[in-house]
Amino acid sequence: MQESIGGWRPSDVEVVAAFDIDRRKVGRVLEEAVFAGPNCTRVFQPTLAASGVTVQMGPVLDGVAPHMAHYGDDEAFRPADDPPVDVTAVLREARAEVLLCYLPVGSEQAVRHYAQACLDAGLAMVNCVPVFLASNGDWANRFRAAGLPIVGDDIKSQMGATIIHRALARLFADRGVELDRTYQLNTGGNTDFLNMLERSRLQSKKRSKTESVQSQLDERLHSDDIHIGPSDYVPWQNDNKVAFIRMEGRGFGDAPMEIELRLSVHDSPNSAGVVIDALRCAKVGLDRGLAGPLEAPSAYYMKSPPRQMRDDEARLALADFIGEEEAEVPAKSSRMPAPGGA
């Protein structure tokens, strides 16, 4: 969304390490692994330059939901038999600077494992999943104590259901319309939605999405009057995510009003369009010697930041953050590891 952040452009990002657990990706060079199953997103860049990066086996821990075994190879993760590498050692050897975490929802142990590797290896972190680190006091203090920045938690998509739902919720309040009840239902056909069929893995995701919308209201809705979360896995949708939002309220004279909205997006690029900014903000935090959660980038780019802001306020705060010491940041390649899969 930003061409330059602290002097860094998207073309400056260099992947220097990559982790996955799927046997179709582990051991392959990055430019081949990104096209391997069960990836099902649209391809907008079919030819990638040689990266010199081989995808290495990460720790599985709780990264793969058991029900994945009951689905086909083209739909689900298939863990490799390779032993996991020492993530901290790999990051140090690669001289990585920022770790981008995109593990499956519910991977509490696995995400914390990578977070600890950041602390041990001296990396900034961008936490794109709803495992609460930047918004958790203990983990926030760990990053502060280590002198390392973190942007988190749980990425907002470029034009996704959450950002639209937040904007409409705020609009109701600003226009004096009483919001009585609302829901947001989501369907998709990628591994993210397949993973979330296991309801026990959804607590943090539902909390993240729900609180993100609640934070925009002057008065919170009762829990019975707001329902937000993934709804079902539809295999033929592949990476197409469809969201259904309904809002019921009352305007002047208690006159009832309703909004129904259907949003159809390509899930992965919709998310990537935001994370390409978030990781550059993390690098700027490193360049400036900042430690702990980066408040403005987290508020603008994440569903569950340490401090929620209205989106217009977060955008202004981000502009202030980007504007600081702009000319002092050198224009050179930043080195980014990319853990994924599980």
N, C-alpha and C positions, 0 to 999 in steps of 0.2 A: 504493500500500500504506500510505502515511502521509497522514493528512488534512492535517496542517500540518508543514512543514519550515522551521524558521527564521522562522516567521510567514507563510510563503508557502503558499497553497492552490492546487490545480489551476486554479481559476477565475481566479487572478491571472496565468496565463501568457498572453501576447499574442504572436502570430506577426506579425513585422514584415517578414520577407523570406522568400522561398522560391525554391529552385533545382531544376530538373529538366532533362532532355535530351529527353524524349519530346514529339513534335509535337502530341500530343493534350492536353498540359498546358501547355507553354510558351506564354505570352501570355494565358492564361486566369486569371481571378481564382481565388484559392485555394479558395473554397467550391464552385467548379465543378470545378476540376482534381482534387480528391481523389476524385471519383466517376468520373473518366475512365479508360478502359482503359489498360493491361492490369490495373488494380486489380481484384481479385476477392474481397475480404474481405466479410464480412457487414456490413451497414449497421445500426448501432444508433442513429444520429442523422441522419435523412434531411434535415433542414432546418438549415442553418448560417447564422449571422448574417453580414452583409456584413463582409468583413475589410479591404477597401481594399488588399489585397496581391495583386499580379500575379506569377505564377510566371515567373521569368526563366531564360534559357538558361545552364546551367552548362557548364564545360569537359567534353568527353566523355573525352578522354585514354584510359585503359584501362577505362572504366566499362561498356562494352558488349561482351559476348563475341561473337565473329564468328558463332557458330552460331545466334545469335538470328535472323539473316536467313532461316533455313530454316524458321521457325515462323510461324504465322498472326498476324495483327494483334491478335487478342484474347488472345494468349499472350505476345507478346514486345515488347521495346522497339522503337520506331521513332524514331530520332534526328531532331530538327528540323534544318532547314537554317540556322537563325539563327546568327549569330556569338555566341560565348560572351561574357557580360558580364564586367566586372572585379569579381570577387567581393569583393575587399577594399573597393573603392569603394562597392559596394552596401551592404555591412555597415556601413560608416562612416555613409553617408547615412541609413540606417534607424535608426541609434543602437542597434543590436543589442547584446545583452550575452552571450548564450550561443548557441553554434552546435551544433545537433543533427545528427550525421552518421549517415545510414542508407544509405550507398551499397552497391552489390552486392559480394558476396564476391569477392575477387581484384582489386579496384580500388585497387591499391597507389599508383599515381601520383595518381589522382584524390583519394583520401583525404588524401594528404600535401599536395596543392594546397589543400584546404580548411583543413587544419591550419595551413599557413603563412599563409593569409588571416586566421585567428584571431589569430596572433601579430602580424601587420601591422596589424590593425584593433583589437586590444585586446579580444578576446572570450575568455571561457571556452569550453571544448569538452566535449561528451559524445560519445565515440566508441563507437558501437553495433556496429561491425563488426570482424572479426578482421584488421585492419591494425594492427600493434603500435606504439602511440605512447606511452601512459601507461606501458606496461611495457617501453619501449625507453629505455635510459639517455640517449641523445643527445636524443631528442624530449622526454623528461621534463625534462632540463636546460634545453632551449629555453623551455619553459613557465615554469620557475622563474625563468630570467633575465628573462623578459618580465613577471614578476609576475602570471601568469595561472594559474588552476586548470584541471585537466583530470580528467575521470572516464572511465576506460576500463580494458580494451578488451574489446569483444564482449559485448553485453548478454545476461544470463540472462533467460529468460522467467519470468513470474509462477509458473506451474506447468508447467515444460517438462521435456524429457527430461534435460537436464544437471543441473538442480537435484535431480530425483528420483534420478538415477543417482549423484550425489555423496552424497546422504543414505543410500542403500542401501549404497554402498561403505564409508562411515564406520560404518554399523550393523554390517556384517560384522566390522570390526576391533574395535568396541566390545564385541561379543558373543563375541569369541574364535573366530570362524569364518574359516578360511583361504580367501581368494578365489583360486581357481586361474585362472579365465579369465572374460572377459565380452565382450559386444558390445552395441552400440547402433546400430540401423539406422533410418533416417528416410526417409519418402516424403512428397511434397506436390505440389501442382499450381499454385503461384504462380510469379512470375518469379524468386524466390529459388532455388527448386529447379530451374527451367529453366536459370538461369545456372550452377548448379553441376554441370550435365551435363558441362561442360568441366573435365576432371579437373585440368588444369594450374592452375586457379584455386582449387583446394581445399587446397593445402598449409597455409596459415595457419589455415583453418577446422578441419581435422582436428587440427592441433597444438593449437589453442585448446580444442576440446572434449575431446580426449584428456587433456591436461595438467590440465584442470579436474577430471576424475575421479581421475587419478593422485595429485593433490595431497591427496586425502582419505585415502589409504592409508598405513599405517605403513611398508610395504615396497612399492616400485613393482613393478608387473607387468612381465614381459618384454614387449617390443613385439609378439611373436608371440601373446601371450595377451590382448591388448586391442585391439579394433577398434571405433572410434567415428567416425561420419561420415554425411553425406548419402548416400543409397543410390540413389534413382531419382526421376524426375519422372513423376507420374501426372496427366495434365491434368484429368480429371474430379474430382480432389480439390479443385481450386481452392485456397483458403486453409486448407483442412483439412490439418493436419500429423498424420501417424501415426508414432509411434515404437515400436519393438520392442526391448526390453531383455532380455538373458539373462545370468544370473550363475550360475556353477558354483563350489561350494566344498566344504570339508570341516569338519565339526564335531567334537564329542567322539568319540574312538575312530576318527578319520578317516572317520566316517560321511558319505557324500556327500549333498549337498543342492543343489537347483537352484531358481532363481526365474525365471519368465518373466512379463513385463509388457507390456501393450499400452496406449499412451497416445494419445488422440485429442483434439486441441485446434484452436482457430482461431488460426492462427499470429500474425497481426498484432496483434489485441488482447491476446494473451498476452504479447507483447513490450511493447506500449504501456503496460500496467499497471505495468511496472517503470520504463520510461524517464521517465514523468511524475514519478517520485520523483527519478531521477538528475539530471534537468535542474534541479530545484529545489535539490538539493545543490550543483550547480555554481554556481548563483546565490548561495547562502549563502557558498560559498567566496569569491566576488567581494566580497560584502558585508563579509566579515571580513578581506579583504586577504591571503588565502592564495594560495600560488603552487605550481605543480607538481602532480603527481598527488595527488588526495584519497584517502588510503589506505583509510579505512573505507568510504565509498560505493563505491569501486572494488571492494573485496573482497566487498561484499555484493551488488552489482548486476551485476558483470561476470564473465565466464568467465576472463579473462586479466588480472587486476589486477597492479600492481607487486609486491604481496606477497599470496600466497594465505593464507587463513585457513580454519579450519573454519567452517561457516555459522552455528553458534550463537555463535562468537566474533565473527564479522563483524557479526552482528546487535547484539551488545552494544556493539561499537566504534561502530557507526552510531548507536545510541541516545546514546552519549556525544557524538558529533559533532553530532547534532541538538540536544542539550540545551544546548550552549554558547551563551551570549549570546542565548538565544531572544527575550527581551523587547526587545532592542535593534534588531531588524530591522524596518523599517517595513513596513506592509501596503499595498503598492501594486503595480501591474501590472509584471511583468517582461517584457522584450522579447526574443523568441526567434526567430531565423531557422531555417528548416527546409529544409536541402538534402536532395534525395531523387532517386530514379530511377536516376541513374548518375553 
